[in-house]
Amino acid sequence: MASSSTTTDTNGRSMESRTGRSKQRYNSNGERLVAGVVPLTEDKKFVLLIQSTRRKGWVLPKGGWESDEECTEAASREAWEEAGISIQINYDLGDILETRPPKKTHKDPSKSVYRFYEATVLKEEDDWPERHKRERCWMSFAQAKEALEARPELLEALTRSTMQR
């Protein structure tokens, strides 16, 4: 595990930025387990989306759930690594199976199962692990729905959230 920087979560625990998939979890069907968040403002009027690094467009913060952490810890870590945000997880939005075919060039051809959580953003950092790779943008429900159109699993997470329509 390589670490590029650390921060603390809402409970004061240190969070490290991680790279690689050596501790990646898979289920009994061989599907990669991914944790993510639908990060909302406190009034639930806006959601924070980030620029995808692999494909064009906007995505929700998400990434691999590793064997040495709880799913909520993975979701919080990914929110910090990818979006530079500290969050409070409010709701478990459940599992969502990936429906799109994997990219042929990707090293890991298995599909993913996403576990998303609705979260309130407590703080936005100016300095975070992926700040040079990603932009972030607050969007209304309508804007985010349009931005996530090509990603049905992410759109489903947004739809399951209690964000104001």
PAMARGU-178186 format. One line per field, with one value per residue: residue number from 1; x, y, z of N, C-alpha, C in turn; residue in one letter. Coordinates in steps of 0.05 Angstrom, whole numbers, plus 5000, padded with zeros to 4 digits. Layout:
k <- c(NUM,...) $
nx <- c(X,...) $
ny <- c(Y,...) $
nz <- c(Z,...) $
cax <- c(X,...) $
cay <- c(Y,...) $
caz <- c(Z,...) $
cx <- c(X,...) $
cy <- c(Y,...) $
cz <- c(Z,...) $
r <- c(A,...) $
This chain:
k <- c(1,2,3,4,5,6,7,8,9,10,11,12,13,14,15,16,17,18,19,20,21,22,23,24,25,26,27,28,29,30,31,32,33,34,35,36,37,38,39,40,41,42,43,44,45,46,47,48,49,50,51,52,53,54,55,56,57,58,59,60,61,62,63,64,65,66,67,68,69,70,71,72,73,74,75,76,77,78,79,80,81,82,83,84,85,86,87,88,89,90,91,92,93,94,95,96,97,98,99,100,101,102,103,104,105,106,107,108,109,110,111,112,113,114,115,116,117,118,119,120,121,122,123,124,125,126,127,128,129,130,131,132,133,134,135,136,137,138,139,140,141,142,143,144,145,146,147,148,149,150,151,152,153,154,155,156,157,158,159,160,161,162,163,164,165) $
nx <- c(5017,5013,5021,4997,4981,4952,4892,4842,4783,4712,4710,4759,4797,4856,4862,4888,4911,4904,4933,4930,4907,4913,4888,4836,4766,4724,4662,4627,4613,4653,4652,4674,4676,4652,4654,4616,4595,4539,4547,4520,4496,4480,4427,4407,4401,4440,4489,4554,4594,4648,4702,4712,4768,4780,4742,4705,4669,4625,4624,4604,4638,4675,4702,4746,4729,4766,4799,4814,4781,4718,4657,4634,4678,4711,4680,4680,4736,4745,4714,4745,4796,4784,4749,4763,4735,4706,4660,4594,4563,4497,4455,4447,4446,4442,4458,4480,4481,4530,4515,4535,4580,4647,4707,4748,4802,4814,4847,4821,4771,4722,4654,4624,4598,4564,4562,4527,4525,4486,4509,4527,4564,4615,4662,4703,4765,4824,4869,4880,4888,4876,4873,4900,4882,4827,4768,4718,4647,4589,4523,4453,4396,4373,4415,4455,4430,4427,4483,4499,4476,4499,4518,4487,4487,4507,4470,4425,4440,4439,4384,4362,4375,4357,4358,4336,4289) $
ny <- c(4977,5042,5106,5172,5216,5237,5244,5260,5225,5236,5216,5224,5188,5168,5173,5142,5153,5107,5061,5015,4945,4903,4889,4884,4870,4816,4785,4721,4710,4730,4784,4850,4888,4950,5013,5072,5142,5187,5249,5301,5370,5400,5417,5385,5401,5402,5360,5333,5322,5288,5293,5240,5196,5156,5152,5199,5253,5260,5233,5197,5197,5139,5073,5016,4969,4950,4893,4902,4938,4968,4974,5025,5054,5049,5077,5129,5139,5138,5182,5223,5214,5219,5264,5301,5311,5313,5273,5257,5198,5182,5148,5080,5063,5015,4957,4959,4930,4929,4945,4955,4933,4910,4948,4928,4937,4941,4918,4887,4847,4834,4846,4897,4905,4955,4990,5040,5100,5151,5215,5272,5328,5352,5382,5413,5401,5437,5413,5349,5277,5265,5313,5335,5305,5307,5347,5379,5388,5421,5403,5409,5365,5355,5371,5334,5286,5287,5289,5239,5204,5165,5127,5080,5054,5093,5133,5107,5104,5159,5169,5137,5166,5217,5267,5332,5339) $
nz <- c(5000,4981,5007,4997,5024,5087,5127,5177,5197,5212,5263,5284,5268,5233,5162,5107,5040,4988,4941,4885,4881,4916,4963,4950,4954,4933,4914,4921,4870,4840,4831,4835,4895,4910,4943,4954,4954,4957,4958,4993,5003,5066,5065,5026,4973,4935,4901,4902,4848,4815,4768,4722,4718,4683,4642,4601,4631,4689,4756,4816,4879,4889,4900,4907,4958,5011,5042,5094,5119,5140,5101,5104,5120,5076,5038,5060,5058,5002,4987,5009,4984,4928,4922,4961,5008,5074,5106,5133,5141,5126,5107,5085,5020,4995,4953,4885,4823,4773,4706,4656,4603,4618,4604,4550,4553,4606,4665,4702,4688,4712,4733,4775,4841,4871,4932,4958,4997,5027,5042,5082,5066,5105,5104,5055,5028,5007,4991,4969,4956,4900,4873,4830,4788,4785,4777,4815,4825,4845,4838,4818,4827,4776,4741,4757,4746,4690,4680,4697,4664,4628,4663,4691,4742,4777,4771,4791,4846,4859,4850,4890,4934,4984,4963,4945,4893) $
cax <- c(5000,5028,5004,5006,4975,4933,4874,4827,4754,4696,4715,4786,4816,4873,4856,4910,4905,4914,4935,4932,4883,4922,4869,4809,4746,4707,4642,4629,4609,4676,4646,4690,4660,4659,4640,4615,4577,4524,4553,4500,4497,4463,4399,4401,4395,4462,4506,4581,4604,4676,4710,4722,4795,4782,4722,4697,4644,4623,4617,4603,4662,4672,4726,4748,4726,4789,4795,4821,4764,4689,4648,4630,4705,4720,4665,4691,4763,4743,4704,4767,4816,4775,4735,4774,4714,4700,4631,4579,4545,4470,4438,4457,4429,4440,4475,4472,4498,4538,4501,4550,4602,4673,4724,4766,4830,4817,4861,4802,4747,4698,4634,4626,4574,4568,4547,4528,4515,4480,4526,4528,4591,4622,4684,4717,4793,4837,4891,4872,4905,4872,4866,4911,4869,4798,4754,4693,4626,4563,4501,4426,4388,4369,4441,4469,4416,4437,4511,4503,4459,4514,4526,4462,4491,4510,4444,4408,4447,4428,4355,4355,4381,4336,4364,4313,4285) $
cay <- c(5000,5067,5128,5197,5235,5228,5262,5246,5223,5250,5204,5230,5167,5176,5159,5143,5149,5081,5055,4986,4928,4879,4882,4887,4849,4805,4767,4693,4709,4742,4812,4869,4903,4979,5030,5099,5160,5208,5270,5323,5392,5395,5421,5365,5414,5398,5336,5338,5302,5292,5285,5213,5195,5136,5158,5227,5258,5263,5209,5199,5186,5111,5057,4989,4963,4933,4872,4911,4961,4965,4986,5054,5066,5051,5099,5154,5142,5145,5210,5240,5211,5228,5290,5319,5318,5298,5268,5242,5180,5183,5125,5059,5062,4988,4947,4963,4914,4943,4933,4960,4914,4921,4956,4906,4944,4942,4895,4871,4845,4827,4867,4907,4910,4980,4996,5069,5113,5180,5228,5301,5339,5369,5400,5410,5407,5449,5395,5321,5260,5265,5341,5341,5288,5310,5371,5373,5407,5419,5403,5404,5339,5354,5372,5309,5264,5289,5283,5211,5188,5143,5109,5073,5047,5118,5146,5093,5113,5186,5167,5125,5185,5235,5293,5347,5337) $
caz <- c(5000,4980,5016,4987,5045,5107,5140,5197,5191,5232,5289,5292,5260,5210,5137,5087,5012,4981,4913,4880,4887,4930,4985,4939,4960,4912,4926,4913,4841,4827,4826,4852,4914,4908,4962,4944,4968,4944,4977,4991,5021,5089,5058,5006,4948,4915,4903,4892,4829,4808,4741,4719,4708,4661,4621,4602,4645,4718,4771,4845,4891,4895,4895,4918,4986,5016,5061,5122,5127,5137,5077,5109,5121,5048,5025,5071,5047,4974,4986,5015,4963,4902,4922,4981,5026,5098,5105,5154,5127,5137,5099,5067,4996,4985,4931,4857,4805,4748,4683,4631,4599,4625,4582,4543,4560,4635,4676,4718,4671,4727,4738,4802,4857,4885,4957,4961,5022,5025,5061,5084,5065,5128,5097,5029,5030,4983,4984,4972,4940,4871,4865,4804,4768,4785,4784,4829,4817,4858,4818,4826,4820,4747,4729,4763,4732,4663,4679,4704,4645,4616,4684,4705,4770,4792,4769,4810,4873,4861,4851,4916,4956,4992,4952,4935,4865) $
cx <- c(5018,5010,5015,5000,4955,4915,4859,4797,4739,4699,4743,4806,4831,4864,4879,4899,4918,4915,4936,4907,4891,4903,4840,4791,4731,4686,4645,4624,4632,4673,4662,4670,4670,4642,4639,4595,4563,4527,4536,4506,4477,4433,4389,4393,4416,4478,4533,4589,4633,4681,4721,4751,4798,4765,4716,4672,4647,4614,4614,4629,4657,4699,4725,4745,4747,4784,4800,4804,4734,4680,4644,4657,4716,4706,4675,4719,4762,4733,4727,4788,4808,4764,4746,4753,4713,4670,4620,4560,4518,4454,4454,4437,4428,4460,4463,4491,4505,4526,4516,4573,4628,4689,4744,4795,4835,4829,4842,4775,4721,4679,4638,4598,4580,4550,4550,4515,4509,4497,4523,4557,4595,4643,4696,4746,4804,4859,4881,4887,4901,4865,4877,4898,4839,4789,4729,4673,4601,4542,4474,4419,4385,4396,4456,4456,4425,4466,4517,4488,4473,4523,4502,4465,4494,4484,4424,4414,4436,4398,4346,4359,4356,4340,4338,4312,4278) $
cy <- c(5025,5089,5154,5220,5224,5251,5247,5246,5238,5240,5208,5209,5177,5159,5164,5140,5123,5078,5025,4971,4903,4870,4883,4864,4841,4787,4739,4690,4721,4771,4829,4885,4932,4994,5058,5116,5178,5232,5295,5346,5386,5398,5402,5376,5409,5373,5343,5315,5309,5282,5256,5214,5176,5142,5188,5229,5259,5237,5216,5188,5157,5097,5031,4988,4943,4915,4880,4934,4953,4980,5016,5068,5069,5074,5126,5160,5150,5173,5229,5239,5224,5256,5310,5329,5300,5296,5255,5224,5179,5158,5105,5057,5035,4982,4953,4948,4930,4929,4937,4939,4926,4929,4934,4912,4944,4916,4876,4869,4839,4852,4875,4907,4934,4981,5026,5078,5142,5193,5259,5309,5358,5390,5393,5419,5420,5430,5366,5304,5262,5292,5348,5326,5295,5339,5361,5395,5401,5421,5398,5375,5336,5354,5345,5286,5264,5281,5253,5192,5163,5122,5101,5066,5072,5134,5133,5101,5141,5185,5155,5145,5202,5263,5306,5345,5364) $
cz <- c(5000,4990,5007,5007,5064,5116,5162,5189,5214,5260,5299,5284,5235,5186,5118,5059,5004,4950,4909,4888,4902,4952,4976,4946,4935,4926,4914,4883,4825,4821,4846,4869,4916,4928,4951,4960,4948,4963,4973,5010,5044,5083,5036,4979,4926,4922,4890,4873,4823,4779,4741,4708,4684,4637,4623,4619,4675,4731,4800,4856,4899,4889,4910,4949,4993,5040,5090,5132,5125,5112,5081,5110,5093,5034,5034,5060,5018,4970,4990,4993,4937,4901,4943,5001,5051,5099,5130,5138,5141,5131,5082,5044,4983,4962,4904,4840,4780,4724,4657,4628,4607,4600,4576,4551,4590,4645,4691,4703,4686,4730,4768,4815,4874,4910,4961,4987,5016,5048,5060,5083,5088,5122,5070,5034,5005,4973,4990,4952,4910,4860,4838,4781,4764,4791,4800,4824,4833,4837,4831,4818,4789,4732,4733,4748,4703,4661,4683,4685,4634,4637,4701,4734,4788,4793,4789,4839,4878,4865,4878,4939,4961,4982,4941,4904,4853) $
r <- c(M,A,S,S,S,T,T,T,D,T,N,G,R,S,M,E,S,R,T,G,R,S,K,Q,R,Y,N,S,N,G,E,R,L,V,A,G,V,V,P,L,T,E,D,K,K,F,V,L,L,I,Q,S,T,R,R,K,G,W,V,L,P,K,G,G,W,E,S,D,E,E,C,T,E,A,A,S,R,E,A,W,E,E,A,G,I,S,I,Q,I,N,Y,D,L,G,D,I,L,E,T,R,P,P,K,K,T,H,K,D,P,S,K,S,V,Y,R,F,Y,E,A,T,V,L,K,E,E,D,D,W,P,E,R,H,K,R,E,R,C,W,M,S,F,A,Q,A,K,E,A,L,E,A,R,P,E,L,L,E,A,L,T,R,S,T,M,Q,R) $
